[in-house]
């Protein structure tokens, strides 16, 4: 297997040997994947899409059949009363901020349930010009416990004391040394919030987590979820877009803010991309399963090389992100450049760290995707700050993830910072 992947390439023999030991993970199949595929298949069969439904509209997009079918499919998949999935919502962060802006009035409180959100979102809430707090939104965070878990007792106390309009939950790890949340953890958070203050809405950032577990957050008590259409749900085909889904009443409020009161969700052209959106969703569970299999290989490979990883190969995954602790800026840069060599677009370029809007620290990224920002395609991101972790994401084929991981590992041996164990990633 590894010989076939590396045909024509010469790597450090220690990396190649570690790759051979990690290779069995490429053959492993997660039993959850078949049940997730069945869930998507059932949604398609229940929806009964016709060829004519894939036709799109221009202009205002009134009565766009592809949009209507696509949102209905997502509603079935997420068990949502309403879905707002539009090309004009250009990212997961855009969807989240639009939702929070609609649901948290001036003078009300937005409470983050499991620590600080990822950098760009926290910046949009409380750090940037025109952030939510500048119009009178109160913002607070409940820190995680020392072992990285949500602090449920502190959350209960904070909800009772502050009576927030929205409690925000980040499902994925973000750029932080912490575990992503399982669906069971989200269920417990929702239960506590609704018991402590029934009117509060539980709003889940679902990015990177869709179709990884057998249930989605709306099934366990969340009121609203949001994310990107070009990550897990895009199947490598969706061209752009973001979504919000959940209970009808908050979704109506969001639609009125995103478009206009009185118009709501009644417009939005698909511009001929309806087929790509629907077909990408059909392929999405297969692509997500490939990414997870490839990330298990990457976890096993770097663990064989004595590098701390989270999660470990074979541990239950809740998103398509693999954290790898490298311990120095030099090794972050080497990893990113090694991975770039394996990407289908821009493989000849060498990434450099630099400023990114919404981030305090310089960030280095490897990206060579067919759709810019589609992290269901193989990529990595790393802020240049301690403990110097890189976040390996996605991969539409497990073998591609494996090749990228091998190239990244090989690049580490050429850096001045020696390989070896760093402090463990906290669970």
C-alpha positions as CSV (number, residue, x, y, z in Angstrom):
1,X,0.0,0.0,0.0
2,X,2.6,2.6,1.0
3,X,5.0,1.5,-1.8
4,X,2.2,2.1,-4.3
5,X,1.5,5.6,-2.8
6,X,5.2,6.5,-2.9
7,X,6.0,5.2,-6.3
8,X,8.6,7.6,-7.7
9,X,9.1,9.4,-4.4
10,X,11.9,8.9,-1.9
11,X,11.2,9.7,1.7
12,X,13.2,9.4,4.9
13,X,13.3,5.7,5.7
14,X,12.0,6.3,9.2
15,X,8.9,8.0,7.7
16,X,8.4,5.2,5.2
17,X,8.7,2.5,8.0
18,X,6.3,4.4,10.2
19,X,3.9,4.6,7.2
20,X,4.0,0.9,6.7
21,X,3.1,0.3,10.4
22,X,0.3,2.8,10.1
23,X,-1.0,1.4,6.8
24,X,-3.7,-1.0,8.3
25,X,-5.7,2.1,9.3
26,X,-6.3,2.8,5.6
27,X,-8.3,-0.5,5.5
28,X,-10.4,0.1,8.6
29,X,-14.1,0.9,8.1
30,X,-16.0,2.8,10.8
31,X,-19.3,1.0,11.3
32,X,-21.1,4.3,11.8
33,X,-20.3,5.3,8.2
34,X,-22.8,2.8,6.7
35,X,-25.6,4.1,8.9
36,X,-24.8,7.7,8.0
37,X,-24.9,6.8,4.3
38,X,-28.2,5.1,4.8
39,X,-29.5,8.2,6.5
40,X,-28.6,10.4,3.4
41,X,-30.0,7.8,1.0
42,X,-33.3,7.7,2.8
43,X,-33.5,11.5,2.7
44,X,-33.1,11.4,-1.1
45,X,-35.7,8.7,-1.6
46,X,-38.2,10.4,0.7
47,X,-37.7,13.7,-1.1
48,X,-38.3,12.2,-4.6
49,X,-36.2,14.7,-6.6
50,X,-36.9,14.9,-10.4
51,X,-34.5,16.1,-13.1
52,X,-36.6,19.3,-13.5
53,X,-36.1,20.1,-9.8
54,X,-32.4,20.8,-10.5
55,X,-33.1,23.8,-12.7
56,X,-31.9,27.0,-11.2
57,X,-33.0,30.6,-11.4
58,X,-31.3,34.0,-11.7
59,X,-32.1,37.4,-10.3
60,X,-34.3,37.3,-7.2
61,X,-34.7,33.6,-7.3
62,X,-38.4,33.4,-6.5
63,X,-39.6,29.8,-6.6
64,X,-36.2,28.4,-7.3
65,X,-36.9,24.6,-7.5
66,X,-33.3,23.5,-6.8
67,X,-33.2,25.7,-3.7
68,X,-36.5,24.4,-2.4
69,X,-35.4,20.7,-2.9
70,X,-32.0,21.2,-1.4
71,X,-33.3,22.9,1.7
72,X,-35.9,20.2,2.1
73,X,-33.2,17.5,1.8
74,X,-31.2,19.2,4.5
75,X,-34.3,19.5,6.6
76,X,-34.8,15.8,6.4
77,X,-31.2,15.1,7.1
78,X,-30.9,17.4,10.1
79,X,-34.5,16.8,11.4
80,X,-35.1,20.6,11.0
81,X,-38.4,22.4,10.8
82,X,-36.8,25.1,8.5
83,X,-33.5,25.4,6.6
84,X,-31.9,28.5,5.1
85,X,-29.1,27.3,2.7
86,X,-28.0,29.9,0.2
87,X,-25.0,30.7,-2.0
88,X,-25.2,34.3,-0.7
89,X,-24.1,33.0,2.7
90,X,-20.5,32.6,1.9
91,X,-19.0,30.8,4.9
92,X,-19.8,29.1,8.2
93,X,-18.7,32.2,10.1
94,X,-21.1,34.3,7.9
95,X,-24.0,32.0,8.7
96,X,-23.2,32.0,12.5
97,X,-22.8,35.7,12.8
98,X,-26.0,36.4,10.8
99,X,-27.9,34.0,13.0
100,X,-26.5,35.4,16.3
101,X,-27.1,39.0,15.1
102,X,-30.8,38.1,14.4
103,X,-31.4,36.2,17.7
104,X,-29.5,38.3,20.3
105,X,-31.1,41.7,20.6
106,X,-29.3,44.7,22.1
107,X,-29.2,44.4,25.9
108,X,-29.5,40.6,25.8
109,X,-26.7,38.2,26.6
110,X,-24.9,35.8,24.3
111,X,-23.2,33.0,26.4
112,X,-20.5,30.7,25.0
113,X,-21.0,27.4,26.7
114,X,-17.7,25.7,26.1
115,X,-15.0,28.3,26.2
116,X,-13.9,30.9,23.7
117,X,-15.0,30.2,20.1
118,X,-12.5,30.0,17.3
119,X,-10.5,33.2,16.6
120,X,-12.5,34.7,13.7
121,X,-15.9,34.2,15.4
122,X,-14.7,35.6,18.7
123,X,-13.3,38.6,16.9
124,X,-16.7,39.1,15.2
125,X,-18.5,38.9,18.5
126,X,-16.3,41.0,20.7
127,X,-13.1,42.2,19.0
128,X,-13.6,43.7,15.6
129,X,-15.0,47.1,14.6
130,X,-18.8,46.7,14.4
131,X,-18.7,43.5,16.4
132,X,-21.9,42.3,18.1
133,X,-20.9,43.9,21.4
134,X,-20.7,47.3,19.8
135,X,-24.5,47.4,19.4
136,X,-25.2,46.5,23.0
137,X,-25.0,42.7,23.1
138,X,-23.6,41.4,26.3
139,X,-21.1,38.6,25.9
140,X,-19.8,36.0,28.3
141,X,-18.0,32.7,28.3
142,X,-18.0,29.6,30.5
143,X,-14.5,28.2,30.6
144,X,-13.9,24.5,30.2
145,X,-12.7,22.3,33.0
146,X,-8.9,21.8,33.5
147,X,-9.2,18.5,31.5
148,X,-10.9,20.2,28.6
149,X,-14.5,19.1,29.1
150,X,-17.5,21.5,29.2
151,X,-18.0,22.7,32.8
152,X,-21.7,21.8,33.1
153,X,-22.1,23.0,36.7
154,X,-20.6,26.4,35.8
155,X,-22.8,26.5,32.7
156,X,-25.9,25.9,34.8
157,X,-25.0,28.6,37.2
158,X,-24.2,31.1,34.4
159,X,-27.5,30.4,32.6
160,X,-29.5,30.9,35.8
161,X,-27.7,34.1,36.6
162,X,-27.5,35.7,33.2
163,X,-30.6,34.4,31.5
164,X,-29.1,34.6,28.1
165,X,-31.0,34.9,24.8
166,X,-28.7,32.5,23.1
167,X,-26.2,29.9,24.4
168,X,-23.5,29.2,21.8
169,X,-21.9,25.8,21.4
170,X,-18.9,25.1,19.2
171,X,-18.9,21.5,18.1
172,X,-15.4,21.3,16.6
173,X,-12.1,22.1,18.4
174,X,-11.2,25.3,16.6
175,X,-7.6,26.4,16.9
176,X,-7.3,25.1,20.5
177,X,-5.9,22.2,22.4
178,X,-9.3,20.8,23.3
179,X,-11.5,17.9,22.3
180,X,-14.3,18.4,19.8
181,X,-17.7,17.8,21.4
182,X,-19.6,14.6,20.9
183,X,-23.4,14.6,20.1
184,X,-23.9,13.2,23.7
185,X,-22.0,16.2,25.1
186,X,-24.2,18.6,23.1
187,X,-27.3,16.8,24.3
188,X,-26.2,17.3,27.9
189,X,-25.5,21.0,27.3
190,X,-28.9,21.5,25.7
191,X,-30.7,19.7,28.6
192,X,-29.0,21.9,31.2
193,X,-29.6,25.2,29.3
194,X,-33.3,24.5,28.7
195,X,-33.8,23.4,32.3
196,X,-32.1,26.5,33.7
197,X,-33.7,29.0,31.4
198,X,-36.3,27.7,29.1
199,X,-36.5,30.7,26.6
200,X,-32.7,30.4,25.9
201,X,-31.9,29.2,22.4
202,X,-29.1,26.6,22.0
203,X,-27.2,27.6,18.9
204,X,-24.6,25.1,17.6
205,X,-21.7,25.8,15.3
206,X,-21.9,22.5,13.3
207,X,-18.9,23.2,11.0
208,X,-16.6,20.1,10.4
209,X,-19.0,17.8,12.3
210,X,-21.8,17.1,9.8
211,X,-22.3,13.4,8.9
212,X,-19.5,12.2,11.2
213,X,-21.8,10.9,13.9
214,X,-25.2,9.1,13.4
215,X,-27.2,12.0,14.9
216,X,-27.1,15.7,14.5
217,X,-27.4,18.4,17.2
218,X,-31.1,19.3,16.4
219,X,-32.0,15.7,17.4
220,X,-30.6,16.1,20.9
221,X,-32.1,19.5,21.9
222,X,-30.3,22.2,19.9
223,X,-32.6,24.9,18.5
224,X,-30.4,26.2,15.7
225,X,-27.4,24.9,13.9
226,X,-25.2,26.6,11.3
227,X,-22.3,25.8,9.1
228,X,-20.7,25.8,5.6
229,X,-22.0,24.1,2.5
230,X,-18.5,23.6,1.1
231,X,-17.1,21.5,4.0
232,X,-18.7,18.2,5.0
233,X,-22.0,18.7,3.2
234,X,-20.4,19.8,-0.1
235,X,-18.9,16.4,-1.2
236,X,-16.2,18.3,-3.0
237,X,-18.7,19.7,-5.5
238,X,-20.6,22.6,-3.8
239,X,-19.2,25.9,-5.1
240,X,-19.9,28.1,-2.1
241,X,-22.6,28.7,0.5
242,X,-23.6,28.4,4.1
243,X,-26.7,27.2,6.0
244,X,-28.8,27.7,9.1
245,X,-31.3,25.1,10.2
246,X,-33.6,24.5,13.2
247,X,-36.9,25.4,14.7
248,X,-39.2,27.5,12.5
249,X,-39.6,30.6,14.7
250,X,-35.9,31.4,15.1
251,X,-35.2,30.6,11.4
252,X,-37.9,33.1,10.4
253,X,-36.2,35.7,12.5
254,X,-32.9,34.9,10.9
255,X,-34.3,35.0,7.4
256,X,-35.8,38.4,8.1
257,X,-32.4,39.7,9.1
258,X,-30.4,38.0,6.2
259,X,-32.8,39.3,3.5
260,X,-35.6,41.6,4.7
261,X,-38.6,41.6,7.0
262,X,-41.7,40.6,5.0
263,X,-39.5,38.8,2.4
264,X,-37.8,36.3,4.6
265,X,-36.7,33.1,2.9
266,X,-38.8,33.6,-0.2
267,X,-35.9,34.5,-2.6
268,X,-32.4,33.4,-3.4
269,X,-31.3,32.1,-6.8
270,X,-29.1,29.0,-7.2
271,X,-27.6,30.4,-10.4
272,X,-27.4,27.0,-12.0
273,X,-25.5,25.4,-9.2
274,X,-28.4,23.4,-7.8
275,X,-27.2,20.2,-9.3
276,X,-23.7,20.6,-7.7
277,X,-25.3,21.2,-4.3
278,X,-27.6,18.3,-4.5
279,X,-25.1,15.9,-6.0
280,X,-22.4,17.0,-3.5
281,X,-24.8,16.2,-0.7
282,X,-25.4,12.7,-2.1
283,X,-21.7,12.0,-2.2
284,X,-21.0,13.7,1.1
285,X,-21.2,10.7,3.5
286,X,-18.7,8.8,1.3
287,X,-16.3,11.7,1.3
288,X,-16.6,12.3,5.0
289,X,-15.9,8.6,5.6
290,X,-12.8,8.8,3.4
291,X,-11.5,11.8,5.3
292,X,-12.0,10.0,8.7
293,X,-10.1,6.9,7.4
294,X,-7.2,9.1,6.2
295,X,-7.0,11.0,9.4
296,X,-6.8,7.8,11.4
297,X,-3.8,6.9,9.2
298,X,-2.2,10.3,9.9
299,X,-2.8,10.0,13.6
300,X,-1.1,6.5,13.6
301,X,1.8,7.8,11.4
302,X,2.7,10.7,13.7
303,X,2.2,8.7,16.8
304,X,4.7,6.1,15.4
305,X,7.1,9.0,15.0
306,X,6.7,10.0,18.7
307,X,4.6,13.1,18.0
308,X,1.5,13.8,20.1
309,X,-1.8,13.6,18.3
310,X,-5.5,14.1,19.2
311,X,-7.5,12.0,18.6
312,X,-5.5,8.9,18.5
313,X,-6.1,6.5,15.6
314,X,-9.2,4.4,16.3
315,X,-10.7,6.8,18.9
316,X,-14.3,8.0,18.1
317,X,-14.2,11.1,16.0
318,X,-16.7,13.9,16.1
319,X,-15.3,16.1,13.3
320,X,-12.9,16.0,10.3
321,X,-10.0,17.6,12.1
322,X,-6.8,16.0,13.4
323,X,-4.6,17.9,15.8
324,X,-0.9,17.2,15.7
325,X,1.4,18.9,18.3
326,X,4.7,19.9,16.7
327,X,6.2,22.1,19.4
328,X,7.8,24.9,17.3
329,X,7.1,27.4,14.6
330,X,9.8,25.9,12.4
331,X,8.1,22.5,12.5
332,X,4.7,24.0,11.7
333,X,6.1,25.7,8.6
334,X,7.9,22.5,7.6
335,X,4.7,20.4,8.0
336,X,2.6,22.9,5.9
337,X,5.2,22.9,3.1
338,X,5.4,19.2,3.1
339,X,1.7,18.8,2.9
340,X,1.5,21.4,0.1
341,X,3.6,19.1,-2.1
342,X,0.7,16.6,-2.1
343,X,-2.1,18.9,-3.0
344,X,-3.7,18.8,-6.5
345,X,-3.6,22.6,-7.0
346,X,-0.6,24.8,-6.2
347,X,1.6,21.9,-5.1
348,X,4.8,23.8,-6.3
349,X,4.2,26.7,-3.9
350,X,5.7,27.0,-0.4
351,X,3.3,28.4,2.2
352,X,4.5,31.2,4.4
353,X,3.0,32.4,7.7
354,X,1.2,35.7,7.5
355,X,-1.6,37.9,8.9
356,X,-5.2,36.6,8.4
357,X,-8.2,38.8,9.1
358,X,-9.7,37.8,12.5
359,X,-6.5,36.2,13.9
360,X,-4.1,37.9,16.4
361,X,-1.3,35.5,15.5
362,X,0.2,34.8,12.1
363,X,-1.3,31.7,10.5
364,X,0.2,29.3,8.1
365,X,-2.0,27.3,5.8
366,X,-1.6,24.6,3.2
367,X,-4.4,24.7,0.6
368,X,-4.7,23.4,-2.9
369,X,-8.4,22.7,-3.2
370,X,-10.6,22.9,-6.3
371,X,-13.0,25.1,-4.3
372,X,-11.3,27.8,-2.2
373,X,-11.9,27.2,1.5
374,X,-13.5,23.8,1.0
375,X,-11.8,22.1,3.9
376,X,-13.5,18.8,3.1
377,X,-10.6,18.8,0.6
378,X,-7.2,18.1,2.2
379,X,-5.7,21.1,3.9
380,X,-4.1,22.3,7.2
381,X,-4.0,25.4,9.3
382,X,-1.8,26.4,12.2
383,X,-1.6,29.7,14.1
384,X,2.0,30.4,15.1
385,X,1.5,30.3,18.9
386,X,2.2,27.8,21.7
387,X,1.7,24.8,21.9
388,X,2.3,25.0,18.1
389,X,-0.3,22.5,16.9
390,X,-1.3,22.0,13.3
391,X,-4.8,21.1,12.3
392,X,-5.0,18.6,9.5
393,X,-8.5,18.7,7.8
394,X,-10.5,16.7,5.4
395,X,-9.5,14.7,2.3
396,X,-11.8,13.4,-0.4
397,X,-9.7,10.1,-0.6
398,X,-8.1,8.4,2.3
399,X,-5.0,7.6,0.2
400,X,-4.6,11.3,-0.6
401,X,-4.7,12.1,3.2
402,X,-2.1,9.4,3.7
403,X,0.2,10.8,1.0
404,X,-0.1,14.3,2.3
405,X,0.7,13.1,5.9
406,X,3.8,11.2,4.6
407,X,5.1,14.2,2.8
408,X,4.5,16.4,5.8
409,X,6.3,13.9,8.1
410,X,9.2,13.7,5.7
411,X,9.6,17.5,5.7
412,X,9.9,17.5,9.5
413,X,13.1,15.6,9.3
414,X,14.7,18.4,7.3
415,X,14.0,21.1,10.0
416,X,16.5,22.3,12.6
417,X,14.0,21.5,15.4
418,X,14.5,17.8,16.2
419,X,11.7,15.3,16.3
420,X,10.6,13.8,19.6
421,X,7.8,13.8,22.0
422,X,6.2,17.1,23.1
423,X,3.8,17.6,26.0
424,X,0.6,15.6,25.5
425,X,-2.5,17.3,24.0
426,X,-5.1,17.7,26.8
427,X,-8.3,15.8,26.2
